[in-house]
Amino acid sequence: MELTEQQLLRNMPNARRQAGVFVPVLNAAMSRHQINTPQRKAAFLAQIGHESGQLQFLRELGGDNYLAKYDTGPLAERLGSTPAPDGEGQRYRGRGLIQITGRKNYQVCSAALFGDQRLMEKPELLEQPEWAAESAAWFWWVRELNALADHGDFAGLNAVLLKALPYLLAAGLAFAALFGAYTHGVTVTDNKWKAANADQALLKAKGLAAETGKARTTEQGWQQNSNQVGKDARVQIAAAAADGIVADAAGDGVRDAAIKLAAAAGNVSCDTGAIERGAAATRAAMVLSELFQRADKRAGELAKAFDQSRIAAMACEASYDAIAKSID
């Protein structure tokens, strides 16, 4: 599933309008570099969110004095800069969503992204959204950070990033927050929707009971069966709401209840009126069974929750019509 603008803003609210700009290029870059699971995306987005100030800064901030550390000295040497104070530290400052820094890293990144050394002449290219995202995904992939993200190896991620990226504690906290959002956010949202559908179904059942109460009181035999089915249905709905899986409420348990109803409805006396009422109730039970079997075939789909509500309404209407006719 691709990243959406809403998801990005939920985790990087300071991105504001930049979110819409970066969503397509991030999706393309993550796809090309196999950042394609919730764990991988969470780790990657946490890191780039920290490094870029939530997509606001694509160039490392700081004056000449601050950037001089990339120009001369041990850090400059490690990053491949010339020993002379010639301004390379300022020229090859951190850029992109993951802050590619230093002559050596620019050379390797340029060869990977363009097949030439154009970044050495135009390092500002990494400040463009497309190449800012692409360079970050390349950095992630070439250092094999996907494998570490797969195993939740935060210490390993930090160890790899330590040589190039500062403020790892803050990045780690951001990683934890985004990891939770990606691995649990969708489940929580789905559960809320399913619980809401369960509540809606229960309200519909209560409304139907109120409307048909007078008619049902005239038929004691039906009342007993109806009470039992209603009790079973409420148990199913309560269990579904607790588990957050209303979709499974149309499974074996409900189908068994419909079959039991058909059997109970068919066990009537020889009285002509009772036979007619039993036949009508049996047909209603068969409708319940058939409809819930249809719903069960779609188990596992999120859209089934809405389909079940429609089927439940159809079943209740069919049952009520059959019972009303038998009472008349």
C-alpha positions in Angstrom: 0.0 0.0 0.0 1.4 3.4 -1.0 1.9 6.2 1.4 -0.8 8.9 1.4 -0.7 12.6 2.1 -2.9 12.1 5.1 -0.6 9.4 6.6 2.4 11.6 6.0 0.8 14.7 7.7 -0.4 12.6 10.6 3.2 11.7 11.4 4.9 14.8 10.1 2.4 17.6 10.8 5.0 20.3 10.3 5.4 19.3 6.7 2.2 21.1 5.8 2.1 21.8 2.0 5.4 19.9 1.5 3.5 16.7 2.2 1.6 16.8 -1.1 4.9 17.6 -3.0 6.8 14.7 -1.4 4.2 11.9 -1.4 4.6 10.9 -5.0 8.4 11.1 -5.1 8.7 9.2 -1.8 6.4 6.4 -3.0 8.5 6.1 -6.2 11.8 6.2 -4.4 10.7 3.7 -1.7 9.3 1.3 -4.4 12.6 1.4 -6.3 14.6 0.6 -3.3 12.3 -2.1 -1.7 11.2 0.0 1.2 7.9 -1.8 0.9 6.7 -3.1 4.3 5.3 -1.2 7.3 8.5 -1.8 9.3 10.8 -0.6 6.5 8.6 2.5 5.8 8.4 3.4 9.5 12.1 3.3 10.0 12.9 5.2 6.7 10.3 7.9 7.3 11.3 8.4 10.9 14.9 9.0 9.8 14.2 11.3 6.9 11.6 13.2 9.0 14.2 13.9 11.7 17.0 14.8 9.3 14.8 17.2 7.3 12.9 18.8 10.1 9.7 17.0 8.8 10.5 17.8 5.1 11.1 21.5 5.7 14.9 21.6 5.3 16.7 19.9 2.4 20.1 21.6 3.1 22.1 21.4 6.2 21.8 24.6 8.2 24.9 26.4 9.6 27.4 29.2 8.8 30.9 28.9 7.6 32.4 28.3 11.0 30.0 25.4 11.6 30.6 23.8 8.2 34.4 24.1 8.5 34.4 20.7 10.2 33.6 19.2 6.8 36.5 21.2 5.1 39.5 20.4 7.2 40.3 18.0 10.1 39.6 14.4 10.8 35.9 14.5 9.8 36.7 16.2 6.5 39.3 13.6 5.8 36.9 10.7 6.5 34.4 12.3 4.2 36.9 12.5 1.4 37.5 16.3 1.3 40.8 17.8 0.4 43.0 18.8 3.4 43.2 22.4 2.2 40.6 24.9 3.5 39.1 25.4 0.1 35.4 25.6 0.9 34.5 22.0 0.1 32.9 21.6 3.5 30.4 24.3 2.6 30.0 23.0 -1.0 29.3 19.4 0.0 27.3 20.1 3.1 24.4 17.8 4.0 21.7 17.8 1.4 18.5 15.8 0.7 16.1 14.1 3.0 18.9 12.0 4.7 21.7 14.6 4.4 24.2 13.2 2.0 27.4 14.8 3.3 31.0 15.2 2.0 32.9 14.8 -1.3 33.1 11.0 -1.1 29.4 10.5 -0.5 28.4 13.0 -3.2 30.6 11.1 -5.8 29.1 7.7 -5.0 25.6 9.1 -4.8 26.0 10.9 -8.2 27.2 7.8 -9.9 24.3 5.8 -8.5 21.6 8.3 -9.3 22.8 9.7 -12.6 25.6 7.5 -13.8 28.0 10.4 -13.9 29.5 13.0 -11.6 27.0 15.9 -12.1 26.4 16.3 -8.4 30.0 17.4 -8.0 29.2 20.4 -10.2 25.6 20.8 -9.1 25.3 19.5 -5.5 22.1 21.6 -5.2 20.3 19.0 -7.2 19.8 17.1 -4.0 17.6 20.0 -2.7 15.0 19.2 -5.4 12.2 16.9 -4.0 12.7 14.1 -6.5 16.5 13.8 -5.9 16.2 14.5 -2.2 13.9 11.5 -1.9 15.8 9.3 -4.3 19.2 10.0 -2.6 17.7 9.1 0.8 16.2 5.8 -0.5 19.5 5.0 -2.2 21.4 5.7 1.0 19.0 3.4 2.9 19.2 0.6 0.4 23.0 0.6 -0.2 23.6 0.3 3.5 21.2 -2.6 3.7 19.1 -0.9 6.4 15.9 -2.7 5.1 17.2 -6.0 6.7 17.8 -4.3 10.0 14.3 -2.7 10.0 12.7 -6.1 9.2 14.1 -7.4 12.5 13.4 -4.3 14.5 17.2 -4.0 15.1 17.2 -0.4 16.2 20.7 -0.7 17.7 22.0 -2.0 14.4 20.4 0.9 12.5 21.9 3.4 14.9 25.3 1.8 14.5 25.2 2.1 10.7 23.9 5.6 10.7 26.2 6.8 13.5 29.0 7.6 11.1 26.9 9.9 8.9 23.9 11.2 10.8 23.7 13.2 14.1 21.1 13.3 16.8 20.4 9.6 16.8 18.5 9.7 20.1 15.9 12.0 18.6 15.8 9.9 15.5 15.2 6.8 17.5 12.3 8.4 19.3 10.8 9.4 16.0 11.3 5.9 14.7 9.4 4.4 17.6 6.5 6.7 17.1 6.3 6.1 13.4 6.8 2.3 13.9 3.8 2.3 16.2 1.7 4.3 13.8 2.4 2.0 10.8 2.1 -1.3 12.6 -0.9 -0.5 14.8 -2.6 2.5 13.4 -4.4 0.7 10.6 -5.6 -2.0 12.9 -6.9 0.5 15.5 -8.8 2.4 12.8 -10.3 -0.8 11.4 -11.4 -1.9 14.8 -13.1 1.4 15.4 -15.0 1.1 12.1 -16.0 -2.5 12.9 -17.1 -1.7 16.4 -19.2 1.2 15.0 -20.9 -1.2 12.6 -21.6 -3.6 15.4 -23.2 -0.8 17.4 -25.3 0.2 14.4 -26.4 -3.4 13.9 -27.5 -3.6 17.5 -29.4 -0.4 17.3 -31.2 -1.7 14.2 -32.1 -4.9 16.0 -33.5 -2.9 19.0 -35.5 -0.7 16.7 -37.0 -3.7 14.9 -37.8 -5.4 18.2 -39.7 -2.2 19.3 -41.7 -2.0 16.1 -42.7 -5.7 16.0 -43.1 -6.2 19.7 -46.9 -6.1 19.7 -47.1 -8.6 16.9 -44.7 -11.0 18.5 -46.6 -11.1 21.8 -49.5 -12.8 20.0 -47.4 -15.8 19.1 -45.8 -17.4 22.2 -44.1 -20.2 20.3 -42.4 -17.7 17.9 -41.5 -15.5 20.9 -39.4 -18.2 22.4 -37.5 -18.9 19.2 -37.1 -15.2 18.5 -35.7 -14.5 22.0 -33.1 -17.3 21.6 -32.0 -16.1 18.2 -31.9 -12.5 19.4 -29.7 -13.6 22.4 -27.4 -15.5 20.1 -27.1 -12.5 17.7 -26.3 -10.1 20.6 -23.6 -12.4 21.8 -22.1 -12.5 18.3 -22.2 -8.7 18.0 -20.6 -8.2 21.4 -17.9 -10.6 20.6 -17.2 -9.0 17.3 -17.1 -5.5 18.8 -14.6 -6.7 21.5 -12.4 -8.4 19.0 -12.7 -5.6 16.4 -13.7 -8.2 13.7 -17.3 -7.7 12.8 -16.5 -9.2 9.5 -16.3 -12.6 11.1 -19.7 -12.3 12.7 -21.2 -13.7 9.5 -19.3 -17.0 9.9 -20.1 -20.4 11.3 -21.7 -19.2 14.6 -24.3 -17.1 12.9 -24.9 -19.6 10.2 -25.4 -22.3 12.8 -27.9 -20.1 14.6 -29.9 -19.7 11.3 -29.9 -23.5 10.8 -31.1 -24.0 14.4 -33.9 -21.5 13.7 -34.9 -23.4 10.6 -35.1 -26.7 12.5 -37.0 -25.1 15.4 -39.4 -23.4 13.1 -40.1 -26.6 11.2 -41.1 -28.4 14.4 -44.7 -27.2 14.6 -48.0 -28.8 15.4 -50.6 -30.2 12.9 -52.7 -27.0 13.2 -53.2 -25.4 9.8 -52.3 -21.9 11.0 -49.3 -23.2 12.9 -48.1 -25.1 9.8 -48.4 -21.9 7.7 -46.6 -19.9 10.4 -43.9 -22.6 10.7 -43.4 -22.6 6.9 -43.0 -18.9 6.8 -40.6 -18.9 9.7 -38.6 -21.7 8.0 -38.3 -19.6 4.8 -37.1 -16.7 6.8 -34.5 -18.8 8.5 -33.4 -20.1 5.1 -33.0 -16.6 3.9 -30.8 -15.8 7.0 -28.7 -18.9 6.3 -28.2 -18.2 2.6 -27.4 -14.5 3.1 -24.9 -15.1 5.9 -23.3 -17.8 3.7 -22.8 -15.2 1.0 -21.2 -12.8 3.5 -18.9 -15.6 4.8 -17.4 -16.1 1.4 -16.1 -12.5 1.5 -14.4 -13.0 4.9 -11.3 -11.0 5.4 -12.3 -8.0 3.2 -12.7 -4.7 5.0 -15.7 -3.8 2.8 -17.6 -6.9 4.1 -18.5 -5.0 7.2 -20.8 -2.7 5.2 -22.1 -5.7 3.2 -23.0 -7.5 6.4 -25.0 -4.5 7.5 -27.0 -4.6 4.3 -27.5 -8.3 4.5 -28.6 -8.1 8.1 -31.2 -5.5 7.2 -32.5 -7.7 4.3 -32.7 -10.7 6.6 -34.5 -8.8 9.3 -37.0 -7.4 6.8 -37.6 -10.8 5.3 -38.1 -12.4 8.7 -40.5 -9.7 9.8 -42.6 -9.9 6.6 -42.9 -13.7 7.0 -43.8 -13.5 10.7 -46.3 -10.7 10.1 -48.1 -12.6 7.4 -48.3 -15.8 9.6 -49.8 -13.8 12.5 -52.4 -12.2 10.2 
